[in-house]
Amino acid sequence: MRSTVRNTDSVGVLERASRVLACFTVDRPEMSLSDLARRSGLPKSTVHRLLVELEHLGFIECHDGRIGLGLRLFELGQLVPRQRELREAALPFMEDLREVTRQTVHLAVRDGLEVVYLEILGSQEIPQLPSRIGGRMPLYCTGVGNVLLAFGDPETVDAVIAEGLRPGRGTPSPPPCCCGASSRRSGIRHCA
């Protein structure tokens, strides 16, 4: 397939659209055109053109001058095989675990140096946790991430340590200890 890109330094339309969509967060599920232009770093006219097309495709919805993500993105997200198949296989075991422990149960996968939550079965007895389905957090800031580090490859552990331990969105500061990986190596868990 031949590229039609004229300038290798230019930003493609998909990257611009992705920058606009990435502006939405749990704390900011709806925004104005001006907010999106400011947060994406794109000109307001470019954001407007992208929003018209994204709305036509169902990727965003506009209500009273506020723009939010559309149901089409949710529909597409539910089709991701890795998430759907793993969730379907794990759900009966997660339900059993929640029933026995009466605790919140998370299903997450590693994506780079972060965990992405695929399913969360909440507990009535535990306060609401900062995790959410589809949310991301640094590996070292979560229990599930520490398990993945403890039983993961040493290269991932080294990459996490080299990147530095800084709190993620919604995580406590300072972050919980990141010693699961070192305990696997040494057989001893040392936490300050």
DRENDRENPA-366190 format. One line per 4 residues: number of its first residue (from 0); their letters; for each residue x, z, y of N, C-alpha, C. Coordinates in steps of 0.02 Angstrom, whole numbers, plus 50000, padded with zeros to 5 digits. Layout:
<pts>
NUM> A> X:Z:Y:X:Z:Y:X:Z:Y ~ ...
</pts>
This chain:
<pts>
0> MRST> 50042:50000:49941:50000:50000:50000:50044:50000:50062 ~ 50032:49955:50105:50073:49947:50165:50047:49991:50221 ~ 50093:50024:50255:50074:50067:50311:50061:50025:50373 ~ 50010:50045:50411:49996:50010:50474:50016:50054:50533
4> VRNT> 50052:50107:50521:50073:50152:50574:50127:50117:50615 ~ 50117:50114:50680:50164:50081:50724:50220:50128:50747 ~ 50203:50189:50761:50251:50237:50788:50256:50295:50739 ~ 50314:50307:50710:50322:50359:50660:50315:50428:50690
8> DSVG> 50320:50435:50757:50313:50500:50789:50240:50516:50805 ~ 50196:50468:50799:50126:50480:50817:50091:50523:50765 ~ 50039:50557:50787:49999:50599:50743:49939:50558:50721 ~ 49928:50554:50656:49872:50515:50629:49805:50549:50641
12> VLER> 49753:50509:50632:49685:50534:50645:49667:50591:50596 ~ 49689:50586:50534:49673:50640:50487:49708:50705:50506 ~ 49769:50700:50530:49803:50761:50552:49769:50791:50613 ~ 49747:50749:50659:49711:50774:50718:49645:50807:50697
16> ASRV> 49609:50775:50652:49546:50804:50628:49559:50871:50592 ~ 49613:50873:50554:49631:50934:50519:49648:50990:50568 ~ 49683:50972:50622:49700:51022:50673:49637:51051:50705 ~ 49587:51009:50715:49523:51033:50744:49488:51078:50694
20> LACF> 49482:51057:50632:49447:51097:50581:49483:51163:50569 ~ 49549:51163:50573:49588:51224:50561:49580:51276:50616 ~ 49549:51258:50672:49537:51305:50726:49486:51358:50708 ~ 49440:51341:50662:49387:51387:50644:49415:51442:50599
24> TVDR> 49394:51503:50613:49415:51561:50574:49355:51605:50560 ~ 49365:51656:50521:49311:51704:50508:49291:51737:50573 ~ 49339:51753:50615:49324:51785:50679:49295:51736:50731 ~ 49309:51672:50722:49285:51620:50769:49252:51564:50731
28> PEMS> 49192:51576:50701:49159:51524:50662:49127:51469:50704 ~ 49116:51483:50768:49088:51433:50813:49128:51434:50878 ~ 49135:51374:50907:49172:51368:50970:49143:51312:51012 ~ 49164:51310:51073:49145:51256:51118:49197:51200:51112
32> LSDL> 49181:51143:51141:49228:51087:51143:49293:51108:51178 ~ 49287:51143:51233:49347:51165:51270:49390:51212:51228 ~ 49358:51258:51192:49395:51304:51148:49433:51265:51095 ~ 49400:51216:51065:49432:51177:51012:49490:51136:51039
36> ARRS> 49482:51108:51098:49537:51069:51129:49597:51115:51142 ~ 49583:51174:51170:49636:51221:51186:49672:51245:51123 ~ 49633:51264:51073:49663:51292:51011:49699:51239:50969 ~ 49674:51177:50971:49706:51124:50931:49766:51093:50966
40> GLPK> 49769:51101:51032:49822:51069:51071:49811:50995:51082 ~ 49750:50972:51071:49734:50902:51080:49695:50892:51144 ~ 49697:50832:51173:49658:50819:51233:49583:50826:51218 ~ 49546:50848:51268:49474:50859:51260:49438:50794:51239
44> STVH> 49459:50738:51266:49426:50674:51248:49438:50657:51175 ~ 49498:50671:51149:49514:50659:51079:49472:50703:51034 ~ 49468:50767:51052:49428:50814:51013:49355:50793:51013 ~ 49329:50770:51070:49260:50748:51073:49248:50689:51026
48> RLLV> 49292:50640:51027:49285:50581:50983:49286:50603:50910 ~ 49332:50648:50893:49336:50672:50823:49273:50710:50804 ~ 49247:50750:50849:49187:50790:50834:49126:50746:50822 ~ 49120:50691:50859:49064:50645:50849:49066:50618:50778
52> ELEH> 49125:50597:50756:49132:50570:50688:49123:50624:50635 ~ 49153:50682:50646:49147:50738:50598:49074:50760:50591 ~ 49037:50760:50646:48966:50779:50643:48927:50727:50604 ~ 48942:50664:50616:48908:50610:50579:48919:50617:50504
56> LGFI> 48978:50639:50484:48995:50648:50413:48970:50714:50384 ~ 48945:50759:50427:48920:50824:50404:48974:50877:50398 ~ 49035:50863:50422:49090:50911:50418:49084:50966:50470 ~ 49049:50951:50525:49036:51002:50576:48962:50998:50594
60> ECHD> 48938:51051:50626:48869:51054:50651:48872:51080:50722 ~ 48829:51052:50765:48827:51072:50835:48758:51102:50849 ~ 48759:51161:50881:48698:51196:50900:48707:51227:50969 ~ 48668:51205:51018:48669:51233:51085:48740:51236:51115
64> GRIG> 48777:51181:51107:48843:51178:51136:48897:51214:51096 ~ 48878:51244:51041:48926:51278:50997:48937:51235:50935 ~ 48999:51232:50912:49018:51189:50857:49043:51234:50800 ~ 49019:51220:50740:49040:51258:50681:49050:51211:50622
68> LGLR> 49079:51237:50569:49090:51196:50509:49023:51179:50477 ~ 49019:51120:50446:48958:51096:50416:48954:51108:50341 ~ 48895:51101:50315:48883:51112:50243:48921:51062:50199 ~ 48936:51003:50225:48971:50953:50184:49040:50979:50163
72> LFEL> 49073:51017:50207:49138:51046:50188:49129:51096:50132 ~ 49076:51136:50135:49062:51184:50081:49049:51147:50016 ~ 49009:51094:50018:48994:51055:49958:49058:51028:49927 ~ 49101:50999:49969:49164:50972:49943:49209:51026:49914
76> GQLV> 49211:51083:49947:49252:51138:49922:49230:51162:49854 ~ 49166:51159:49841:49140:51181:49776:49158:51133:49720 ~ 49181:51073:49737:49199:51023:49687:49272:51027:49665 ~ 49311:51068:49698:49383:51073:49681:49389:51097:49609
80> PRQR> 49416:51056:49564:49417:51074:49493:49455:51139:49479 ~ 49511:51148:49511:49552:51208:49498:49511:51271:49511 ~ 49476:51272:49566:49436:51330:49584:49376:51337:49538 ~ 49339:51283:49528:49277:51287:49490:49289:51305:49417
84> ELRE> 49336:51271:49385:49348:51283:49314:49377:51353:49302 ~ 49424:51374:49343:49453:51440:49335:49401:51494:49347 ~ 49360:51485:49399:49308:51533:49414:49258:51539:49357 ~ 49235:51483:49331:49187:51484:49276:49215:51518:49214
88> AALP> 49279:51507:49199:49311:51538:49141:49321:51613:49151 ~ 49337:51633:49212:49354:51703:49225:49294:51748:49239 ~ 49239:51719:49263:49183:51760:49287:49157:51811:49236 ~ 49146:51794:49173:49121:51846:49126:49170:51905:49119
92> FMED> 49234:51890:49119:49284:51944:49113:49287:51986:49177 ~ 49280:51952:49234:49279:51988:49297:49219:52035:49301 ~ 49162:52012:49278:49102:52054:49278:49110:52114:49234 ~ 49140:52104:49174:49153:52160:49129:49201:52210:49161
96> LREV> 49254:52184:49192:49304:52227:49224:49272:52268:49281 ~ 49230:52236:49321:49197:52272:49376:49151:52326:49348 ~ 49115:52310:49294:49069:52359:49265:49107:52420:49237 ~ 49163:52409:49205:49201:52463:49176:49237:52505:49230
100> TRQT> 49267:52471:49279:49307:52507:49329:49267:52529:49390 ~ 49210:52495:49402:49169:52508:49461:49209:52494:49526 ~ 49256:52448:49520:49299:52429:49576:49287:52355:49594 ~ 49310:52335:49652:49307:52264:49672:49358:52226:49630
104> VHLA> 49338:52167:49608:49381:52125:49565:49393:52059:49601 ~ 49457:52039:49605:49476:51977:49639:49503:51927:49589 ~ 49487:51864:49602:49518:51808:49567:49552:51766:49620 ~ 49618:51758:49613:49656:51721:49664:49710:51680:49630
108> VRDG> 49732:51629:49664:49787:51588:49641:49841:51587:49695 ~ 49902:51575:49672:49957:51569:49720:49958:51498:49747 ~ 49966:51492:49812:49976:51428:49845:50034:51437:49892 ~ 50092:51415:49871:50153:51427:49910:50169:51501:49909
112> LEVV> 50174:51531:49967:50190:51603:49972:50129:51644:49991 ~ 50070:51616:49977:50007:51650:49993:49963:51651:49931 ~ 49913:51695:49932:49860:51694:49882:49798:51664:49915 ~ 49760:51627:49876:49695:51601:49898:49643:51631:49851
116> YLEI> 49594:51664:49879:49542:51697:49840:49489:51646:49817 ~ 49478:51643:49751:49429:51597:49723:49362:51632:49710 ~ 49365:51697:49695:49304:51735:49682:49318:51809:49696 ~ 49268:51843:49720:49273:51915:49732:49208:51946:49710
120> LGSQ> 49212:51993:49665:49153:52031:49645:49159:52100:49676 ~ 49118:52113:49726:49122:52176:49763:49095:52235:49724 ~ 49114:52293:49747:49090:52355:49718:49048:52392:49770 ~ 48995:52424:49747:48953:52464:49792:48990:52527:49814
124> EIPQ> 49039:52549:49775:49072:52612:49787:49135:52606:49829 ~ 49157:52547:49843:49220:52536:49879:49204:52505:49947 ~ 49236:52527:50001:49225:52495:50066:49244:52422:50064 ~ 49215:52385:50111:49229:52313:50116:49304:52301:50127
128> LPSR> 49332:52255:50089:49403:52237:50094:49410:52176:50139 ~ 49470:52165:50167:49480:52107:50213:49482:52040:50177 ~ 49482:52040:50111:49485:51976:50074:49416:51943:50075 ~ 49417:51876:50070:49355:51837:50067:49367:51775:50026
132> IGGR> 49315:51749:49995:49322:51689:49955:49344:51632:50000 ~ 49397:51598:49978:49426:51544:50018:49477:51568:50067 ~ 49485:51634:50074:49533:51662:50120:49603:51661:50092 ~ 49651:51665:50137:49722:51666:50119:49755:51729:50146
136> MPLY> 49803:51754:50109:49844:51810:50133:49914:51802:50103 ~ 49964:51828:50137:50032:51826:50108:50033:51862:50041 ~ 50073:51837:49995:50078:51867:49928:50091:51942:49930 ~ 50138:51963:49971:50159:52032:49970:50109:52081:50000
140> CTGV> 50058:52056:50035:50010:52100:50070:49951:52119:50027 ~ 49947:52096:49966:49888:52108:49926:49907:52132:49856 ~ 49861:52167:49824:49872:52189:49755:49880:52130:49709 ~ 49835:52081:49714:49839:52023:49671:49904:51984:49684
144> GNVL> 49925:51981:49746:49988:51948:49763:50048:51983:49733 ~ 50047:52050:49734:50102:52088:49704:50104:52077:49628 ~ 50047:52070:49596:50046:52055:49525:50077:51986:49513 ~ 50057:51937:49553:50085:51870:49545:50160:51870:49557
148> LAFG> 50184:51910:49605:50256:51915:49617:50291:51950:49559 ~ 50261:52003:49533:50292:52042:49479:50302:52000:49417 ~ 50256:51955:49403:50260:51915:49342:50276:51842:49356 ~ 50295:51826:49417:50312:51758:49436:50386:51744:49429
152> DPET> 50404:51685:49450:50474:51665:49444:50516:51697:49500 ~ 50579:51712:49486:50623:51743:49536:50632:51702:49599 ~ 50626:51636:49595:50633:51594:49654:50578:51608:49705 ~ 50518:51621:49681:50462:51637:49727:50475:51703:49761
156> VDAV> 50499:51752:49723:50514:51818:49752:50567:51810:49806 ~ 50620:51773:49791:50674:51762:49839:50647:51727:49903 ~ 50602:51680:49894:50573:51644:49951:50531:51690:49995 ~ 50493:51735:49963:50453:51783:50001:50498:51829:50042
160> IAEG> 50550:51854:50010:50596:51900:50044:50633:51863:50100 ~ 50654:51802:50087:50690:51763:50138:50646:51748:50199 ~ 50582:51737:50187:50536:51722:50243:50523:51784:50286 ~ 50531:51842:50257:50519:51903:50295:50450:51931:50282
164> LRPG> 50445:51997:50285:50382:52030:50271:50348:52047:50337 ~ 50296:52009:50352:50257:52022:50412:50184:52022:50392 ~ 50145:52064:50424:50075:52070:50405:50036:52005:50416 ~ 49989:51993:50372:49945:51935:50379:49883:51956:50418
168> RGTP> 49839:51907:50430:49778:51921:50465:49736:51970:50424 ~ 49714:52024:50454:49671:52071:50420:49707:52118:50372 ~ 49774:52118:50373:49811:52162:50328:49838:52220:50367 ~ 49851:52276:50333:49878:52334:50368:49948:52321:50394
172> SPPP> 49967:52357:50444:50035:52352:50471:50066:52422:50471 ~ 50124:52433:50444:50165:52385:50408:50133:52366:50341 ~ 50155:52308:50312:50124:52285:50250:50140:52333:50193 ~ 50097:52333:50141:50111:52373:50082:50178:52353:50052
176> CCCG> 50207:52397:50012:50273:52382:49985:50271:52318:49943 ~ 50324:52283:49944:50330:52221:49906:50380:52233:49851 ~ 50363:52279:49807:50412:52297:49756:50391:52278:49686 ~ 50334:52245:49679:50313:52224:49613:50364:52179:49581
180> ASSR> 50392:52133:49619:50441:52086:49592:50505:52121:49573 ~ 50528:52167:49616:50591:52201:49600:50582:52248:49541 ~ 50522:52276:49532:50511:52320:49475:50513:52280:49410 ~ 50490:52217:49413:50494:52176:49353:50566:52163:49335
184> RSGI> 50608:52152:49386:50678:52138:49373:50715:52200:49347 ~ 50703:52257:49379:50741:52317:49361:50706:52363:49312 ~ 50640:52356:49306:50603:52400:49262:50583:52465:49298 ~ 50604:52473:49361:50589:52533:49400:50557:52513:49465
188> RHCA> 50503:52548:49482:50468:52532:49544:50489:52583:49597 ~ 50517:52558:49652:50539:52601:49707:50498:52584:49769 ~ 50459:52630:49793:50421:52620:49855:50437:52675:49904 ~ 50445:52656:49967:50459:52705:50018:50395:52739:50040
</pts>
